[in-house]
C-alpha cells in the first residue's frame, strides 16, 4: 500500500529514493537550468517558455509530449531514441531537481496528468530526496517545472546568454557537424545550441557542434573530435571576407589553425591567389630562404594539415615547388671554364681573384669551388620566374649562368651572393645574410685600397635613385680599374 502524507491540506503520495543531495555536488544553478533546457530542446528543438511569476518564482514549460511518472522516478528510463539527443539517458530533469533542492529552492514538476514535489529527508545522516506526488489531475500539454526562491532575472540572463537562439548569424554550417558562428557568439563553443565553454585560443568565430563527445560535466569537448569537426566545417565557409579571415588565422596560433581533417573550397584558392599571387605555402619556416632564392615567396602557416588542404585545391606547397626546381637543376647544361669565351674567362678569373684576396671565405676560394664541383657554369635559357638573377644555390652547389659574366662587378656580385649561402649557411632576406654581405664588402674595399697603401674609413651614402654605394676618393680611381671599386651595397636578397 502506498504511503500518503498531507501537506498544506493537500494529500500526496510518498515515494522514497536513494538520490542524495551530494549527487553532482559540483554543479550549480546554470547546470540545473541547462539540464532542463536540454530536455526541452531534445523534445521540441526550442527553448523553454520562461514565465516570471514573481521576482523569486519562475515557471519553465514546453509543448512537447511530456513523460510518465515512472520515467521521472526511475534512473536510466527514457523515451529518447535519437543518437543526436543532447542528453544521454533522460536524466536531465531528475538531476536538475536534486541540484535545485540542494540550493534551497522549492520545485514542482508537472507533466501529463501528474505533479511531483521533491522534498529532502534525513536517512542515517544523509540528506536524500523523497517524492511527494499526485496523479489523475487535469492533463496538461508537455511538461513544466516551477522553481520558487530563485532569482528570476538571473535565470533569464543565463538562458539568454548560454542557449543559442534560432536565426543566429553564421559563416557556414553542415547538417551533421554543426555551425560556424559570427558576431557576439565568436569565441564560444556550443553543443547543439547549449553553451559548453569559451574558446581560449584566438579566434574570430564561434562553433555550435553536433555530436562532439563531451566530458562528464559538459565543460569541455574531446580535443581530437573538435579539431576534426572544425576542419570539416571550414569547407562550408564561402563568404569572401570570412575566407580572408580564416586564411589569416591559418598563419597564426589560433583555434582554426589547429583544425585537422581540413577541407577547403575553391573560394579559398581564389582569395589566396588574389592576396598572395603565386606564392607557395609551407609550415616550415626554414624553407623560406630557399624558396626566395628560387624566385618565389612563401606564406608560412601553422600546420601540415593546412598545407595539404591548400594543395588539394591547387595552391602549391614549398616542398613541391622545390622538388620541381631540383628537376630543373638536374637538366642544366654546364660548361667548363675552358669552354667559356676568352672575355668571360678573364672576367671570371679576375672576379675570383678579387674575392679570394679578401680571405673572407677561407678555406673556400672561388677558384677551388669550381675545381671541386661546388660551382657550376650553366648556359641553359634562364627561366625568369625561377632565377631572377640567373644564379641558384641548391643542396651545397652553386649554379651561375654565363650571362652573369658580363663585367667583373656583376661576376663578383653573383659569386659572393652564392658563397654566403654555401659557406656561411645564411638564407636570403635575413639579418644574418645582410650582415655577412656588408662585412664582405668592407673586407673587399679594405683589400683593394690597401693595395694602394691607403687606409680607408668606409662610409655609406645613397644616390638619388636610392641605390647605396661606398664612395672612392677620386685620386685612386685613376690608378685601379673602376669596376674594382664600384661595389654597390645593393640589397642582394632582392636578387
C-alpha positions in Angstrom: 0.0 0.0 0.0 1.3 3.4 -1.0 2.1 5.8 1.9 0.3 9.1 1.8 1.1 12.5 3.5 -0.9 15.7 3.9 0.9 19.0 3.1 -0.9 22.3 3.0 -4.2 20.4 3.3 -3.4 18.5 0.1 -3.0 14.7 0.2 0.2 13.5 -1.5 1.5 10.1 -2.2 5.1 9.5 -0.9 8.0 7.7 -2.7 11.4 7.3 -1.2 14.6 7.5 -3.4 18.3 6.9 -3.0 19.2 10.2 -4.6 21.3 12.3 -2.2 21.9 16.0 -2.3 25.6 15.2 -3.0 24.8 13.9 -6.4 26.6 16.2 -8.9 27.6 18.3 -6.0 30.0 20.4 -8.2 27.0 21.6 -10.3 25.2 24.9 -9.6 22.2 26.9 -10.9 23.4 27.1 -14.6 23.9 23.3 -14.7 20.3 22.8 -13.4 18.8 25.2 -15.9 20.9 23.7 -18.6 19.6 20.2 -17.9 16.0 21.4 -18.1 16.6 23.3 -21.3 18.5 20.3 -22.8 15.4 18.1 -22.2 13.2 20.7 -23.9 15.5 21.2 -26.9 15.6 17.4 -27.4 11.8 17.2 -27.2 10.8 20.3 -29.2 14.0 21.9 -30.8 13.1 25.1 -28.9 13.9 26.6 -25.6 11.6 26.5 -22.6 8.9 29.1 -22.3 10.0 31.4 -19.5 7.3 32.8 -17.2 8.2 35.1 -14.4 5.6 34.7 -11.7 7.4 36.8 -9.1 10.9 38.1 -8.6 11.8 34.8 -6.9 9.3 32.5 -8.7 9.5 31.2 -12.3 8.0 28.6 -14.5 9.8 26.8 -17.3 7.5 25.0 -19.7 7.4 23.3 -23.1 4.7 22.0 -25.5 6.2 18.5 -26.1 4.5 15.2 -25.4 5.6 15.1 -21.8 6.7 12.0 -19.9 5.2 9.4 -17.4 5.6 9.4 -13.7 7.6 6.2 -13.9 10.1 7.9 -16.4 10.5 10.7 -13.9 11.0 8.4 -10.9 13.4 5.8 -12.4 17.0 6.5 -13.4 18.0 5.0 -16.8 14.5 5.1 -18.1 13.9 7.4 -21.1 11.9 7.7 -24.4 14.8 9.3 -26.2 15.8 7.3 -29.2 17.8 9.7 -31.4 21.5 9.4 -31.4 21.6 13.2 -31.8 19.8 13.8 -28.5 21.7 16.3 -26.3 21.2 14.2 -23.1 22.2 10.6 -22.9 19.8 8.9 -20.6 16.9 11.3 -20.0 18.3 12.2 -16.6 18.3 16.0 -17.0 15.2 16.8 -15.1 16.0 14.3 -12.4 19.4 15.8 -11.9 18.1 19.4 -12.1 15.6 18.9 -9.2 18.4 17.5 -7.0 20.6 20.5 -7.7 17.8 23.0 -7.1 16.9 21.4 -3.8 20.5 21.5 -2.7 20.5 25.2 -3.5 17.5 25.6 -1.2 14.8 26.2 -3.8 11.3 24.7 -3.9 10.5 22.7 -7.0 7.2 21.5 -8.6 7.3 19.3 -11.6 4.2 18.6 -13.8 3.6 16.6 -16.9 0.6 14.9 -18.5 -1.8 14.2 -15.6 0.5 14.2 -12.6 2.7 16.6 -10.5 5.5 16.0 -8.1 7.2 18.0 -5.3 10.6 16.6 -4.2 11.4 17.2 -0.6 14.6 16.5 1.5 14.6 14.0 4.3 17.3 12.6 6.6 18.3 8.9 6.2 21.1 7.7 8.6 22.9 11.1 8.4 22.4 11.6 4.6 20.1 14.1 3.0 18.0 12.2 0.4 15.3 13.1 -2.0 11.7 11.9 -1.3 9.0 12.5 -3.9 5.5 13.7 -3.0 3.3 13.2 -6.0 -0.3 13.3 -7.1 -1.9 11.6 -10.1 -5.1 11.7 -12.2 -5.1 15.5 -12.4 -6.4 17.6 -15.3 -3.9 16.8 -18.1 -1.5 19.4 -19.4 0.4 19.5 -22.7 4.1 19.0 -22.4 5.8 19.5 -19.1 6.6 22.3 -16.7 8.7 23.0 -13.7 8.1 25.7 -11.2 11.1 27.0 -9.2 10.4 29.0 -6.0 13.1 31.0 -4.2 15.3 31.6 -7.2 16.4 34.9 -8.7 14.2 35.1 -11.8 16.3 37.7 -13.6 19.4 35.7 -13.1 17.8 32.6 -14.6 16.6 34.7 -17.6 20.0 36.1 -18.2 21.6 32.6 -18.1 19.2 31.3 -20.7 19.6 34.3 -22.9 23.4 34.2 -22.8 24.0 30.4 -22.9 21.3 29.0 -25.1 21.7 29.8 -28.8 18.6 31.4 -30.2 17.3 30.4 -33.7 18.4 32.6 -36.6 21.9 33.4 -35.3 24.4 34.8 -37.9 26.6 32.0 -39.2 29.6 31.8 -41.5 28.9 28.2 -42.5 27.2 25.0 -41.4 26.9 21.3 -42.0 23.8 19.3 -41.2 25.9 16.6 -39.4 28.7 18.5 -37.9 27.4 21.9 -36.8 27.7 25.6 -37.5 30.3 28.3 -37.6 29.1 31.3 -35.6 29.7 35.0 -36.1 29.1 38.2 -34.2 28.7 38.1 -30.4 28.9 34.3 -30.3 32.5 34.4 -31.6 34.9 32.8 -29.1 32.3 30.5 -27.7 31.7 26.7 -28.1 28.2 25.1 -28.0 26.9 21.7 -28.4 23.5 21.7 -30.2 22.8 25.3 -29.1 23.8 24.7 -25.4 26.9 26.5 -24.2 29.9 24.3 -23.4 32.9 26.6 -22.9 34.8 29.7 -24.0 37.4 29.1 -26.7 40.7 30.1 -25.0 42.7 30.3 -28.3 42.4 33.3 -30.5 39.5 33.0 -32.9 37.2 35.2 -35.0 34.4 32.6 -34.9 32.3 30.6 -32.5 31.2 27.0 -33.0 28.0 25.1 -32.4 29.0 21.4 -32.8 26.6 18.5 -33.4 27.8 15.3 -31.6 31.2 16.1 -30.2 31.9 13.9 -27.2 31.7 16.0 -24.0 33.2 15.4 -20.6 31.0 14.2 -17.7 30.3 17.7 -16.6 29.8 19.0 -20.2 32.5 21.6 -19.6 34.8 20.6 -22.4 34.8 18.5 -25.6 37.1 15.8 -26.9 40.1 17.7 -28.4 40.6 15.3 -31.4 36.9 15.5 -32.3 36.8 19.3 -32.0 39.8 19.6 -34.4 38.2 17.2 -36.9 34.8 18.8 -36.8 36.3 22.3 -37.2 38.3 21.1 -40.2 35.2 19.7 -41.9 33.2 22.9 -41.2 35.8 25.0 -43.0 34.6 23.8 -46.4 31.2 25.3 -45.8 32.5 28.9 -45.5 32.2 30.7 -48.8 31.8 34.4 -47.9 35.0 36.1 -49.2 35.5 38.2 -46.1 35.2 35.2 -43.8 37.5 33.2 -46.0 40.1 36.0 -45.8 39.8 36.0 -42.0 40.4 32.2 -42.0 43.4 32.4 -44.3 45.0 34.9 -41.9 44.0 32.7 -38.9 45.9 29.8 -40.5 49.1 31.8 -40.3 48.9 32.4 -36.6 48.5 30.4 -33.4 44.7 30.3 -33.5 41.8 27.9 -32.8 41.3 27.4 -36.6 45.0 26.7 -37.2 44.6 23.5 -35.1 42.0 22.1 -37.3 42.5 18.6 -38.7 40.7 16.7 -41.5 40.7 20.1 -43.0 38.8 20.6 -46.3 38.7 23.9 -48.2 36.6 25.0 -51.2 37.6 26.9 -54.3 36.8 30.3 -52.7 39.9 29.7 -50.5 42.0 29.3 -53.7 40.6 32.4 -55.3 41.1 34.6 -52.2 44.6 33.2 -51.6 45.7 34.0 -55.2 44.1 37.4 -55.0 46.1 38.3 -52.0 49.3 36.3 -52.4 49.6 35.7 -56.1 51.8 32.7 -57.0 53.3 32.4 -53.5 53.9 28.8 -52.2 52.8 27.6 -48.8 54.6 25.8 -46.1 54.6 25.1 -42.3 58.4 25.0 -42.3 60.0 28.5 -41.8 63.4 27.1 -42.7 62.3 26.8 -46.4 61.6 30.5 -46.8 65.2 31.4 -47.8 65.5 28.6 -50.3 62.1 29.4 -51.8 63.0 33.1 -52.1 66.3 32.3 -53.7 64.5 30.2 -56.3 62.4 33.2 -57.3 59.2 32.8 -55.3 57.9 34.0 -52.0 56.4 31.8 -49.3 53.4 32.1 -47.0 54.1 30.4 -43.6 51.1 28.6 -42.0 50.9 26.7 -38.7 50.5 23.0 -39.6 51.0 20.5 -42.3 47.2 19.8 -42.2 46.7 23.4 -43.6 49.4 22.9 -46.3 47.8 19.7 -47.5 44.3 21.3 -47.6 45.6 24.1 -49.8 47.5 21.7 -52.0 44.2 19.8 -52.6 42.7 23.0 -54.1 45.7 23.8 -56.2 48.0 26.0 -54.1 51.5 24.7 -54.5 53.5 23.8 -51.3 57.1 24.9 -50.9 58.2 21.3 -50.8 56.5 20.6 -54.1 57.9 23.8 -55.7 61.5 23.0 -54.5 61.2 19.4 -55.9 60.3 20.9 -59.2 63.3 23.2 -59.1 65.5 20.2 -58.3 64.3 18.6 -61.5 65.1 21.8 -63.4 68.6 21.9 -61.9 69.3 18.4 -63.0 68.6 19.4 -66.6 71.1 22.3 -66.5 73.7 22.1 -69.3 77.0 23.0 -67.7 80.2 24.3 -69.4 83.8 24.1 -68.3 86.0 27.1 -67.8 87.9 26.3 -70.9 84.7 26.3 -72.9 84.0 29.9 -72.0 84.7 32.8 -74.4 88.0 34.4 -73.7 86.4 37.6 -72.4 84.2 35.7 -69.9 87.3 33.6 -68.8 89.1 36.9 -67.9 86.1 38.3 -66.1 85.5 35.1 -64.1 89.2 34.7 -63.3 89.5 38.3 -62.1 86.3 38.1 -60.1 87.6 35.0 -58.3 91.0 36.7 -57.6 89.3 39.8 -56.1 87.1 37.6 -53.8 89.9 35.3 -52.8 92.3 38.2 -51.9 89.9 39.2 -49.1 90.4 35.8 -47.5 86.9 36.3 -46.2 85.6 32.9 -47.2 88.7 30.8 -46.4 89.3 27.9 -46.6 86.9 28.1 -49.5 88.0 30.0 -52.6 86.0 30.9 -55.7 88.6 29.0 -57.8 88.5 25.9 -55.7 84.7 25.9 -55.7 84.7 25.2 -59.4 87.6 22.7 -59.3 85.8 20.7 -56.5 82.4 20.7 -58.1 80.8 23.2 -55.8 80.3 25.8 -58.6 78.8 25.1 -62.0 78.6 27.4 -65.0 75.4 26.9 -67.0 74.3 28.0 -70.3 70.6 27.0 -70.5 68.0 29.5 -71.3 67.0 31.2 -68.0 63.5 30.8 -66.5 62.8 34.3 -65.3 60.2 33.1 -62.8 62.7 30.8 -61.1 66.0 32.5 -61.4 65.7 36.3 -61.4 69.5 36.8 -61.3 70.5 33.7 -63.2 72.2 32.1 -60.2 71.0 29.4 -57.9 72.2 27.8 -54.7 70.8 24.3 -54.1 71.9 21.5 -51.9 75.5 22.6 -51.4 76.0 23.5 -55.0 76.1 26.9 -56.8 74.9 27.3 -60.4 75.8 30.6 -62.2 74.6 31.4 -65.6 77.3 32.5 -68.0 75.2 35.6 -68.8 76.2 37.0 -65.4 79.8 37.2 -66.6 79.4 40.4 -68.4 81.5 42.5 -66.1 83.8 42.0 -63.1 81.4 43.9 -60.9 78.5 41.7 -61.7 80.5 38.5 -61.5 81.7 39.4 -58.0 78.2 40.3 -57.0 76.8 36.9 -58.1 79.6 34.7 -56.8 79.7 36.4 -53.4 75.9 36.1 -53.1 76.1 32.4 -53.6 79.2 31.8 -51.4 77.4 33.4 -48.5 74.7 30.7 -48.9 77.3 27.9 -49.3 80.0 28.9 -46.8 78.0 30.8 -44.1 74.7 28.9 -44.4 72.6 32.1 -44.3 69.2 32.3 -46.2 68.1 35.3 -48.2 66.0 38.0 -46.6 67.7 37.5 -43.2 69.6 39.8 -40.9 72.5 37.4 -40.9 72.7 37.4 -44.7 72.7 41.3 -44.9 75.3 41.5 -42.1 77.6 39.0 -43.8 77.2 40.8 -47.1 78.3 44.1 -45.5 81.2 42.5 -43.8 82.5 41.1 -47.0 82.1 44.4 -48.8 84.1 46.1 -46.2 86.8 43.4 -46.4 86.8 43.8 -50.2 87.2 47.6 -50.1 89.9 47.3 -47.5 91.8 44.8 -49.6 91.6 46.9 -52.7 92.6 50.2 -51.0 95.4 48.6 -49.1 96.8 47.6 -52.5 97.4 51.3 -53.0 98.8 51.7 -49.5 95.7 53.6 -48.2 93.7 53.1 -45.1 90.0 54.0 -45.7 87.1 54.5 -43.3 84.1 53.0 -45.0 81.0 55.3 -45.1 77.7 54.5 -46.9 75.9 57.1 -49.0 72.8 57.0 -51.2 72.3 58.1 -54.7 69.2 60.0 -55.8 67.8 56.7 -57.1 68.1 55.2 -53.6 71.0 52.8 -54.5 73.5 52.5 -51.7 77.3 52.7 -52.5 80.7 53.3 -51.0 82.4 56.3 -52.4 86.0 56.0 -53.5 88.4 59.0 -53.4 88.8 60.3 -57.0 92.6 60.2 -56.8 92.6 56.4 -56.5 90.1 55.8 -59.3 92.6 56.6 -62.0 95.1 54.0 -60.5 92.9 51.0 -60.2 90.2 49.6 -62.6 87.0 51.4 -62.0 85.0 48.2 -61.6 87.1 47.1 -58.7 85.8 50.0 -56.6 82.2 50.4 -57.7 81.0 47.7 -55.3 77.4 48.8 -54.7 75.7 47.9 -51.4 72.6 46.7 -53.3 70.1 44.6 -51.3 71.2 41.2 -52.8 68.3 39.5 -51.1 66.1 41.1 -53.8 68.1 39.2 -56.4 
